[in-house]
Amino acid sequence: MNPLLQRNFIFLTLANCLAFCGWVFRNYIINWYVLEKTNSTFMVGLIAAIPTLIVPFVSPFGGQLADKFSRKTVFFISRAASLGFFFFLAFFVQIDFYPLLCIALCFVGIGFTAGFEIAASRNLILDVVGFKYLTWGNSITEFVNAFLSTAGPLFMALFFTSASNTGIFFSMPIVQTLSVIAAFLLFMSFKETKDEKSEEIDDGLKKDKSILDGVLYAFRSTNIRILLILSSTLLFWGLSQPLIPKIARDALNSGSTGYAILLSSDAVGCMIGAIALPLFPRIFRNSKAIVFCITAYSLLFIIFALSKSILLSVILLALGGFFHLIWFTVIIILIQTISDTDHKGRVVGLFFTVIQAYGLGFLLGGLLGELIGITSTIIIASLLSIAIHLVAFGSSREFRLLKS
C-alpha cells in the first residue's frame, strides 16, 4: 500500500501541520500584539527572534538524539513539552501579568523544545514514507502548512481586532493540544521492525554519534557544505518579517486585516509551489532551481518593498511564496537524500541549526528598519541573498551538477 495513504503518514502530517498552524497563529497574533503595545519594529523582531536564537544551540543535540534513539519518542516528548509553554504564554497574557516578559520567557522554552524535536520530525517523514515518496511526503507537508498559513491569518483577523482581545491567545495551546494527540497516535501506531531497533542499539553503542562527527561529515561534503551555507541566507528572509506588519499598517494603510491578507497571499503561493514541486521534480530538484528560485523571490520582494498598492503587494507575495517554498523544500530534500544513514539525523539537525539565522534576521530587520528605513533594509537583504547564491553556484562545479 502507498505509504502516503497509510495512517502513520496521516498522523505525522497532522501532528506537524497542526503545530505549524500554532506557529502561524503565534506569528500573526504576537507580532501584531507587540507592535500595538510598543510601536517598535525592533521589539517585534526581538520577541519573534527568541525561539530561533535558542534553537541553534539545542538542535545539534536534537539531531544527536534522532540518530541515537527512537525518533517518534523524541518527537512526542518534545511536542508535549511545547504545549505547556504555549498554555502558560496564553494564561499570563490573559491575566495581564507582565505579558511581554512572560511571552519572552515562554518563547525560550518553546525554542528548547523545537530544537530537540526538529531533526526527529523531519527525518520521520523519510522513516514513514521511504526515499521513493520523500518528495511527495515533504511536498504534502508543505502544502498543508501553506494552506494553514493561508486560512490561519484570515481566521485570526476575524477575531483579533485589537491588542486588548487576549482570549484569542488560547488558540495557540488549543491547536498544540491537537498536535500532541496526533503525535501520540503516531507514537502508538508506528512500529519499528526488530532489525531497525537492533540497528539503533548497535549504532548507539558502536558508532561515533557525536555532534562533532556530524559537523565534520557535513563540512567534508562539498554539496552539503554549500547547501548549509545557502540555507543560512534565510537570515535575509528573517530581516523582512518584522517589517511586514509595519508595511501593512503604515505604507499600505490596511491595518491588521491587511497584514493577515499579506501573510495569506504568501501562503497561497507556497501552496502552488508545493503542488508544482512533486509534479515537476526534474525541473526543480537541482542546484540551478535553487539559485533561480531565490533570485526570483528576492527581486519580487524588492518590488514589494516599493509597492503602495495592496493588490500589487498581494500578487508579489504570492509569487514570492511560490519560489521560496520550492527553494526551501528542495534544499531539505537534497540534504536528506545525499546524507548517509549514519549521519542523517545530525546533518538535518545541523541544517535546522543553520536556518535559525532567520532569528538573528528578525533582530537585525527590526533594528535596521528603524535606523535606515524599511525599503533600504529589504533591498540590501535581497541583493545579498542573490549574491551569495551566485557565488556558490559559480565557484563549485560539483554543486552546479547537483540534482536528486
C-alpha positions in Angstrom: 0.0 0.0 0.0 1.2 3.5 -0.8 2.7 4.8 2.5 1.3 8.3 1.8 -2.2 6.8 2.3 -1.4 4.9 5.5 -2.3 6.1 8.9 1.3 6.7 10.1 1.8 9.4 7.5 -1.6 10.9 8.2 -0.8 11.1 11.9 2.6 12.6 11.3 1.3 15.1 8.8 -1.5 16.1 11.2 1.0 16.5 14.1 3.4 18.6 12.1 0.8 20.7 10.4 -1.2 21.5 13.5 2.0 22.5 15.2 2.7 24.7 12.2 -0.8 26.2 12.5 0.1 27.2 16.0 3.2 28.9 14.7 1.1 30.8 12.1 -1.3 31.9 14.9 1.7 32.9 17.0 3.3 34.8 14.2 0.2 36.8 13.4 -1.1 37.4 17.0 2.1 38.1 18.8 3.7 40.2 16.1 0.7 42.5 15.9 0.2 42.5 19.7 3.9 43.6 20.3 3.7 46.2 17.5 0.5 47.7 19.0 1.9 47.6 22.6 5.4 49.1 21.7 5.1 50.7 18.2 8.6 49.3 17.6 9.7 47.0 14.8 12.8 46.3 16.8 10.6 44.9 19.7 8.6 42.9 17.2 11.8 41.4 15.8 13.3 40.9 19.3 10.4 39.0 20.7 9.9 36.9 17.5 13.6 36.0 17.4 13.8 34.5 20.8 12.9 30.8 19.9 15.1 30.9 16.8 18.0 32.2 18.9 17.6 29.2 21.3 17.2 26.5 18.6 20.7 26.7 17.1 22.2 25.7 20.5 19.8 22.9 21.0 19.1 21.3 17.6 22.6 19.7 17.3 21.7 17.7 20.4 18.3 17.1 18.9 19.9 15.7 15.8 22.2 13.5 18.0 19.1 12.2 19.8 17.4 11.5 16.5 20.4 9.3 15.5 20.8 7.5 18.8 17.2 6.9 19.9 13.7 6.4 18.6 12.7 9.4 16.6 9.0 9.0 17.4 9.7 9.1 21.1 11.9 12.3 20.8 9.2 13.8 18.7 6.3 13.1 21.0 8.0 14.1 24.3 9.2 17.4 22.7 5.8 18.2 21.3 4.1 17.5 24.6 6.5 19.8 26.4 5.9 22.7 24.0 2.2 22.5 24.7 2.9 23.5 28.3 4.8 26.6 27.3 2.0 27.7 24.9 -0.6 27.3 27.6 1.4 29.4 30.1 2.0 32.1 27.5 -1.7 32.4 26.8 -2.6 32.3 30.5 -0.1 35.1 31.6 -1.2 37.4 28.7 -4.8 36.8 29.6 -4.3 37.9 33.2 -2.1 40.7 32.0 0.8 39.6 34.2 3.9 41.2 32.7 2.8 40.0 29.3 5.8 40.9 27.2 8.2 39.4 29.7 6.1 36.2 30.0 5.9 35.9 26.2 9.7 36.2 26.1 10.2 33.5 28.8 7.8 31.1 27.2 9.5 31.6 23.9 12.7 30.5 25.5 11.1 27.2 26.5 9.5 26.8 23.1 12.9 27.3 21.5 14.3 24.4 23.6 11.5 22.0 22.7 11.7 23.0 19.0 15.4 22.4 19.0 15.1 18.9 20.4 12.3 17.9 18.1 13.1 19.3 14.7 15.5 16.7 13.3 13.4 13.8 14.5 10.3 15.5 13.0 11.8 15.9 9.5 13.5 12.5 9.4 10.3 10.8 10.5 8.9 11.7 7.1 11.7 9.7 5.5 11.2 6.8 8.0 7.5 6.6 7.3 7.3 7.0 3.5 10.8 6.0 2.4 13.1 7.5 -0.3 10.7 6.7 -3.2 7.9 9.0 -1.8 10.2 11.5 0.0 9.4 14.4 -2.4 5.7 13.8 -2.1 5.9 13.4 1.6 7.7 16.8 2.0 5.5 18.5 -0.6 2.3 17.3 1.0 3.5 18.6 4.4 4.5 21.9 2.9 1.2 22.1 1.0 -0.9 21.6 4.2 1.3 24.1 6.0 0.8 26.6 3.2 -3.0 26.1 3.4 -3.0 26.7 7.1 -0.8 29.8 6.5 -3.5 31.0 4.1 -6.5 30.3 6.3 -4.9 31.0 9.7 -4.3 34.7 9.4 -7.6 35.3 7.8 -9.3 33.4 10.6 -7.4 35.3 13.2 -8.3 38.6 11.6 -12.0 37.9 12.2 -11.4 37.7 16.0 -8.2 39.6 16.8 -9.1 43.2 16.2 -7.1 44.8 19.0 -4.3 44.2 21.4 -6.9 44.0 24.2 -8.6 40.9 22.7 -6.3 38.5 24.6 -8.7 35.5 24.7 -7.6 34.6 21.2 -4.1 33.7 22.5 -5.6 30.4 23.7 -6.0 29.4 20.1 -2.3 28.5 20.2 -2.4 25.9 23.0 -5.7 24.5 21.5 -4.0 23.6 18.2 -0.9 22.4 20.0 -3.1 20.0 22.0 -4.5 18.6 18.8 -0.9 18.3 17.5 0.1 16.3 20.7 -2.8 14.0 20.2 -1.8 13.3 16.6 1.9 12.8 17.8 0.6 10.3 20.4 -1.3 8.4 17.8 1.8 8.2 15.7 3.8 7.0 18.7 1.3 4.2 19.3 0.8 3.3 15.6 4.3 3.5 14.0 6.1 0.2 14.7 9.8 -0.2 14.1 10.9 -3.6 12.9 13.2 -5.7 15.0 16.1 -5.1 12.7 15.7 -1.3 12.9 15.6 -1.4 16.7 18.7 -3.7 16.8 20.5 -1.3 14.4 19.6 1.7 16.6 21.2 -0.1 19.6 24.3 -1.1 17.6 24.7 2.4 16.2 24.3 4.0 19.6 26.9 1.6 21.2 29.4 1.0 18.5 29.5 4.1 16.2 30.6 7.6 16.7 27.4 9.5 17.2 28.9 12.7 18.5 27.9 16.1 17.3 31.4 16.9 16.2 31.4 13.8 13.9 28.3 15.0 12.3 29.7 18.5 11.8 32.9 17.2 10.3 31.0 14.9 8.0 28.9 17.8 6.7 31.9 20.0 6.3 33.8 17.4 4.2 30.9 17.0 1.8 31.1 19.8 -0.8 27.4 19.8 -1.6 26.2 19.5 2.0 28.5 22.3 3.0 27.2 24.6 0.2 23.6 23.7 0.9 24.1 24.7 4.5 25.7 28.0 3.5 22.8 28.8 1.3 20.4 27.8 4.0 21.9 30.4 6.2 20.6 33.1 3.8 17.2 32.6 5.5 18.7 35.3 7.7 17.7 37.7 4.9 14.2 36.4 4.8 14.0 37.0 8.6 15.0 40.6 8.1 11.8 41.3 6.3 9.3 39.6 8.6 9.1 42.2 11.4 8.8 44.9 8.7 5.6 43.4 7.1 3.2 44.4 9.8 4.7 47.9 9.7 4.3 48.0 5.9 0.7 46.8 6.2 -0.2 49.4 8.8 1.7 52.5 7.6 2.7 52.1 3.9 -0.5 50.3 2.7 -2.9 51.7 5.3 -4.6 48.3 5.6 -4.4 47.6 9.3 -4.4 44.1 10.9 -6.8 42.8 8.2 -4.3 43.9 5.5 -1.5 42.2 7.4 -3.5 39.0 7.5 -4.2 39.2 3.8 -0.5 39.7 3.0 0.5 36.7 5.1 -2.2 34.6 3.4 -1.2 35.6 -0.1 2.4 34.4 0.5 0.9 31.1 1.7 -1.2 30.8 -1.4 2.0 30.9 -3.5 3.5 28.3 -1.2 0.5 26.0 -1.8 1.0 26.3 -5.5 4.7 25.6 -5.1 4.0 22.5 -3.0 1.9 21.2 -5.8 4.3 22.0 -8.6 7.4 20.5 -6.9 6.4 16.8 -6.9 4.8 17.1 -10.3 7.9 18.5 -12.0 10.8 17.0 -10.0 13.3 17.1 -12.9 12.8 20.9 -13.2 13.1 21.8 -9.5 15.2 19.2 -7.7 18.6 20.5 -8.6 21.0 23.3 -7.8 20.0 25.5 -10.7 16.5 25.7 -9.5 17.7 26.7 -6.0 19.6 29.7 -7.4 16.8 30.7 -9.8 14.1 30.5 -7.2 15.9 32.6 -4.6 16.8 35.2 -7.2 13.2 35.4 -8.4 11.9 35.6 -4.8 14.4 38.3 -3.8 13.6 40.5 -6.8 9.9 40.2 -6.2 10.4 41.2 -2.6 12.3 44.3 -3.6 9.3 45.4 -5.8 7.0 44.6 -2.8 9.0 47.0 -0.6 8.4 49.7 -3.2 4.7 49.0 -3.7 2.0 51.3 -2.5 -0.9 49.1 -3.7 -2.3 46.4 -1.5 -3.4 44.4 -4.7 0.1 44.5 -6.2 1.6 43.6 -2.9 -0.7 40.6 -2.6 0.3 39.4 -6.1 4.0 39.9 -5.4 4.0 38.0 -2.1 2.0 35.1 -3.7 4.6 34.8 -6.5 7.4 35.1 -3.9 5.8 32.4 -1.8 5.8 30.1 -4.8 9.6 30.4 -5.4 10.6 30.5 -1.7 8.7 27.3 -0.9 10.5 25.5 -3.7 13.9 26.9 -2.7 13.4 25.7 0.9 11.9 22.3 0.2 14.5 21.4 -2.4 17.3 22.2 -0.1 15.7 19.9 2.6 15.2 17.1 0.1 18.8 17.3 -1.2 20.2 17.2 2.3 18.1 14.3 3.2 18.9 12.3 0.1 22.7 12.9 -0.1 23.4 12.3 3.6 24.3 8.8 4.6 22.1 6.9 7.1 24.5 7.1 10.0 24.7 10.9 9.8 21.3 11.9 8.5 19.8 12.9 11.9 22.8 15.1 12.8 23.0 16.7 9.3 19.3 17.6 9.3 19.8 18.9 12.9 22.7 21.0 11.7 20.5 22.3 8.8 17.9 23.4 11.2 20.5 25.0 13.4 21.8 27.0 10.4 18.4 28.2 9.3 17.7 29.6 12.7 19.8 32.5 11.4 16.4 34.0 10.5 16.0 34.7 14.2 19.0 37.0 14.0 17.3 38.4 10.9 14.3 39.3 13.0 16.5 41.3 15.3 18.5 43.0 12.6 15.4 43.6 10.4 13.6 45.4 13.2 16.7 47.4 14.1 17.6 48.3 10.6 14.0 49.1 9.7 14.2 51.9 12.3 17.7 53.0 11.5 17.9 53.1 7.7 14.3 52.5 6.7 12.2 49.6 5.6 12.8 49.8 1.9 16.6 50.1 2.2 16.7 47.1 4.6 14.8 44.9 2.2 16.8 45.9 -0.8 20.1 45.2 0.9 18.9 41.9 2.3 17.6 40.7 -1.1 20.7 41.6 -3.1 23.0 39.9 -0.6 20.9 36.7 -0.8 21.2 36.7 -4.6 24.9 37.4 -4.5 25.7 34.5 -2.1 23.8 32.0 -4.2 25.5 33.2 -7.4 29.0 33.0 -5.9 28.3 29.4 -4.5 26.9 28.3 -7.9 29.8 29.8 -9.8 32.6 28.5 -7.5 31.7 24.8 -7.5 31.3 22.5 -10.5 30.2 19.7 -8.2 27.4 21.9 -6.8 26.3 23.0 -10.3 25.8 19.4 -11.3 23.9 18.5 -8.1 20.5 17.0 -8.5 18.3 14.4 -6.9 
